[in-house]
């Protein structure tokens, strides 16, 4: 699941990188990953769809400027 992979990658970013890109909700991304991994059947499919369609799209837009830092 891409949400899990995104959360894993976020956890590997340095605190400095996260601090320089405050428009991205780093903690929420990581917490969402943790919920999906550990919910064990309590996942609400419409909520997952909303995350995929809205939240990830918003985060991509907010994250595009930080890609030039690497």
C-alpha positions as CSV (number, residue, x, y, z in Angstrom):
1,X,0.0,0.0,0.0
2,X,1.5,3.3,-1.0
3,X,0.3,5.1,2.2
4,X,2.4,2.7,4.2
5,X,5.5,3.2,2.0
6,X,5.1,7.0,2.2
7,X,4.9,6.8,6.0
8,X,8.0,4.6,6.1
9,X,10.0,7.0,4.0
10,X,8.8,10.0,6.0
11,X,10.2,8.4,9.2
12,X,13.6,8.2,7.5
13,X,13.8,11.9,6.8
14,X,16.0,14.1,9.0
15,X,14.5,16.5,11.5
16,X,16.2,19.3,9.6
17,X,14.5,18.4,6.4
18,X,11.1,18.2,8.1
19,X,11.7,21.6,9.8
20,X,12.6,23.2,6.5
21,X,9.3,22.0,5.0
22,X,6.6,22.8,7.5
23,X,3.8,22.9,5.0
24,X,3.8,19.1,5.0
25,X,2.1,17.3,7.9
26,X,4.9,14.9,8.6
27,X,3.5,13.6,11.9
28,X,0.1,13.0,10.4
29,X,1.7,11.1,7.5
30,X,3.6,8.9,9.9
31,X,0.6,8.4,12.3
32,X,-1.6,7.4,9.3
33,X,1.0,4.8,8.3
34,X,1.0,3.4,11.8
35,X,-2.7,3.2,12.0
36,X,-3.0,1.4,8.6
37,X,-0.3,-1.1,9.6
38,X,-1.7,-1.8,13.1
39,X,-5.5,-1.4,12.7
40,X,-6.1,-5.1,11.9
41,X,-9.4,-4.9,10.2
42,X,-10.6,-1.6,11.7
43,X,-9.8,0.4,8.6
44,X,-12.7,2.3,7.0
45,X,-12.3,1.9,3.3
46,X,-14.0,5.2,2.4
47,X,-11.5,7.0,4.7
48,X,-8.6,5.3,2.9
49,X,-10.0,6.4,-0.4
50,X,-10.4,10.0,0.9
51,X,-6.7,9.9,2.1
52,X,-5.6,8.7,-1.3
53,X,-7.7,11.1,-3.4
54,X,-7.3,14.3,-1.2
55,X,-4.6,14.1,1.4
56,X,-1.9,12.6,-0.7
57,X,-2.6,15.0,-3.6
58,X,-2.4,17.9,-1.2
59,X,0.9,16.6,0.3
60,X,2.4,16.1,-3.2
61,X,1.6,19.8,-4.0
62,X,3.1,21.0,-0.7
63,X,6.1,18.7,-1.2
64,X,7.1,19.6,-4.7
65,X,9.2,22.6,-3.7
66,X,11.3,20.5,-1.3
67,X,12.3,18.1,-4.2
68,X,14.7,20.8,-5.4
69,X,16.7,20.5,-2.2
70,X,18.0,17.0,-3.1
